[in-house]
Amino acid sequence: MKANHTKITIMLFLAIAILVSGCGSNGSQSKIKAAEKGRNGKYQDVTVRLGVQGSGGLFGKAREEKWFEEEIGKLGVQVEWAEFQSGPPMTEAMASNRLDFAGLGNMPIIAAQAADIQFKVISQSLHGQKNVAIIVPPDSTAQTLSDLKGKKVAVTKGSNAFNFLYRGLVDQGVQVSDIEIIQLQPDEAQPAFDSGSIDAWAIWDPYITLNTLPGKGKVLVDGEQLGVLSPSFQIVRKEFAEQYPDLVTLYLKVLNRTLAWEKDNEAEALKRYADERGIPQEVIQATFNRSRSINIPVSDEIIAEQQKTADFQFEQKTIRKKIKVQEVFDNQYIEAASK
């Protein structure tokens, strides 16, 4: 009888110990299960590769705080960052499965689709009304694009400014051959503009603001005035999106968090961005006023504008085939992220 009583006491003690241990380590068990899901489930050996153009800026804050690593890491997924100087190398990296996410302007996206690179446009990141313009020296007498006939105009080939300039000329009834177009990268065009070697410059921000704010130049025409938009977008590698749709939504959610930080801490953001670029805060504030980052579904109107750009570029023979841009747009991820 005493032996049975002792046996029962021991069994009861062990049961209580197991129960207490299970309750006390519930958080740890959850973490272990999450990690096991990452190692052994659908996220096994998954690394998300995020592309950015240069360092700093909006994504610089997120990288410093490790917001993407924090949220995506909860699923046992690794995050890697890759820096690029422009859009085309990003789409090339995506084509070779070396990049999963990127933010690009309208022209690189059209060129990538025409080259059969497999991707999806998952949100719009710039409205595109004032972020591209044609600027002229402050003493220029030019009032319209027609006044640029016989003038030297600098532009970066393949950029959104390239599309803006060519579409603008055609829309205004100006022959491209009537203007001497000089293809220059921004770091080449800036000294040429300063010295008066060129008469006008088709360019994007912050170069617009860097020249107009101190009075070194003035805007001849921008996208809003000309009716030619230059929106930017977030894209994802198509195969990645099909395999891990929840990771695409999560990426956009963290991007929303980053944009919320910028909005709620504008003074800090202005100082941070200005220090990174070595320029006055007033310049950054002016770029904010001209065009601020967004993360929204792509409207039918923007898709229609993108189709106009694609059709125009095909006519100009800058892309090799006609494309239907609607095929690459997919709002399901940003709609889920915005709920």
N, C-alpha and C positions, 0 to 999 in steps of 0.2 A: 504493500500500500504506500509506504513511504517512498519507495523507488519510483512508483508511478507518479506520485505527487511531485517529486524532484524532476522527473522527465518532462512533465507538463509545464512546470515553472521555467525550465530551460527553453522549451519550445516557444513559450509565450514571450520570454525575454528576447529571443532571436527575432521573432515576428515584429516586435515593437522596434527593435534596432534597425531592421530593414526598412520599416515604414518611415521612421524618423530620417534615416539616411536618404531615402528617396525623396522626401519632402524638402530636405535641406539642400539637395543638389539638383533641384528641378531646373534651375537656370542653366547649370553646367550641362545637364543632360540635353537640354534643348539646343545648346550651342554645338554639342557633339553631333547631334542628329543633323543639324544644319550643315556642319562641316562634312559629315558622311555623305549628305545629299550632293554636295559639291564634288566630292571625290568619286563617289560611286554612282550618282544619278545622272540626270541629263546635262549637268554642268561639269562633268568629269574632264579635267585638263583644259577647261575653257579659260582663255585670256581675252579680255576686251581691249582692243587697241584704238585709242582715241587720237585723232589728228587735229592739230591746231596750227594756225599760221603765225609763226613767231612765238616768242614767250611773252608772259605778262598778259595785260588786258583782262577781260572778263574771266577767261579760263585760268588766268594766273592766280586769282584768289581761290578758286575751287581747287587748284592743284596744291596750293600752299596749305589749305585747310584739310585736304584729302577727302573732300565731300564725295567724290565719285568712288574712291577706294572704300570709304566707310559704308556706303549704301550697297554697292555692288558686291563688296567683300562679304556681306552678310550671307550671300548665297554660295560662298566658297569660290568665287570667281576672282581672278587676278585682273589688275588694270595696268596697262602700259600706255605711255604718252609718246607721241612722235610729232616733231616740229617740222613745218614746211614753209617755204618762202612764198608759195603761190598755190593756186588751185589745181592746175594740170598735174603736177607731181603727186598730189593727193589722190586723184582719180586713178593714176597709174598704179599707185601702191594698192588701191582697192582692187584693181583688176588682177593683181598678182597675189591677192589674199593676204596682204601685209597690213591692211588697215580696215577697220570696221565702221568707224564714224568720222564724219568731217563736216565742216561748215564752208560752203562755197557760194560764189556769185552765180549769176544766171548763165554766163557764157561757158565757163568750164563744165557746167552740168549738161548743157546742150552738146558740147563737143564730146563729152563722155558717152552720152546716149547714142550719138551718131557713130561712135566707135565701138558700139555694142558692149560697153562696160556695164556689168549687171549691178544696179543699185536701185534704191527707192528714196524718193524725197519724202521726208517724214514731218517737216514743219517749215515755216517761213521765219527767217531770222532778221530780215531787214525789209522795210516797206519798199524802198527803192525809189522814192520820189526826189530826194535832194542829195543823196550820197554820191552822185556822179554829176559832173558839170563840165562846161568848157569855160576856162578862165582866160582873161586877157590882161595886159598891163593896165595900170590905173589911168594912163593917158591915152589909151586906145580909143579911136573914134568909132569902132565897130559897134553896131546896135543889134544886128541880126546875123544869122549864119551866112546870108548872102554877102555880107560885108567882108567875109573871109576869103573871097575869090582872089586868087593870086597871092595869098598869104601862106606862111609856113605854120603848120599846125602839128604839134607833137602828140603822140598817143602810143600806148603800149599794145602791141599786136596781141590779139586773142583775149584781151581783158574786157570787162564790162564797159569800160570807157570806149574801147574800140567799137563795140556794137552801138553804143550810144551816139558816137560821132557819125558813123556811117548811116545809121537809120535816120538820124536827125537831118543830115544833108539831103538824103533822098526825100524825106517827108516835106522838106522845105523847097524842093525843086532845084537843089544845087547839085551840079555834077561833081562827082568826086575828083574828076580830072581837072576841075577848075581850081583845086586847092593843092598845094604842095604838102603832102602828108609825110611826116618824118617819124619813123618808128623808134621810140626811145623808152627805156625803162625809167621809172620815176627818179632814180638817183642820177640819171643822165639828163633828164628833162628839166629838173629843178635849176641847175646852173645855167642851162640854155635859156630858161625863162628869165632868170635873174639878169643875165647879160644882154637880153634883147635879141638873142639869136633866133628865137622863134616868136611868132606873133600871137599864138594862142596855144592852149594846152588842154586836151581832154583828159580828165583825171578824176580820181575819187578822193574821199576824205581819208585821212586828215589833211592831205595836201591842199584841198580846196581852202580849208580854214587856215592852214599855216600861211597861205599867201594872201587871203582876203582880209583876215583879222588885223594884221599889221599894216594893211594898205599897200602891199606889194602887188596886188592884183585885184580884179573884180570879176564877178560871175557874169558871163555873157548870156548863158542860158543853162538851166538845170533840167532834170527829168520832169519835174512838175510843170514847168513852163513849156517844155517841148512836147510833153505827152508821151515820153519814152521812159518806161520804168526800168530800174536796174535792181531788182530784188535779190536777196540772198536766202539760202536755204540750209537746212540740216539734212544730210543724207546718210544712209546706212548701206552697207554691202548687202545685196539681196539675199544671198544664201544664209548669211548670219541672221537676218530678220526672219526668215522662214523657219530657221532652227530654234531661235531664242526670242520670240516676239515679246515676252515679258521683260527681257533685258533692254529691248528697244524702248519700251514704255518707261522703264526705270531710268534710263539715260536721260530722257526728256523731263522726267520728274526732277532729277538732280539739277538739270539745266534751269528749270523753273525756280529752284531754290537759289541758284546763283544769281539769277536776274532779280529775285526778290531782295537779296542782299544789296545789290547795286542800287536798287530803288530806295530802300530803307536807309542806306548809308551813303548817300550821294556825295557828301563832303569828303568822306574817307576815300571813296572810289575816285573822285576827281584828283585828289592829291596823289593817290597810288598810281593812277595811269599817267599823270603828268611827270612824276618822278621817274617812272620806267622809261619814258620817251625823252626825258630831258627837255620838256617844253612847258610853257606857262599853263597853269590850270585854266586860264581863260580860253585857251585853244580847245581843251577837252570839253569844257562847258559848251562851247560853240558847236562842237561836233555832236554833242548830246542833243542840242537844239535842232540840228540839221537832220540827224538820223540816229535814233536810239534802238538798241537791240531788242528784239521781241522773240517770242516762241509761240506761234499760233498756227491753227490749221490754214492750209493754202486755199484761198477762195477760187471760185470759178473764173473770176475776173483776172486774177493773177496767172492762172493757168492759160487763159486765152492770150494774155500778154506774152507769156513765155512761148506760146505757139507762133505768135507774130515774129518774135525774135528768131526762132528756129527756121521759119520759112524764109525770112530775110537772109539769114546766114547761108542757107542752101542756095539762094539766088546769087549770092556773092561768091559762091563756091569755096567758102571757108569750112564747110562740113561736106562730107562726101555723099550723103543721102538724105532724103526727106524723112522726118521722124514725126511721130505723134507723141507729144510730150505728156499727154494725159496718162500714158502707159506707165510712167515712172512715179506718179504722185500717189501717195497713200496716207490719208489722214487718220487712219484708225488708231495709230500709236499716240499721236498728240491729243486726240480726243479722249483716249483712255487716261493719259497722263494729266489732263486738265480737270478730270472729275474730282 
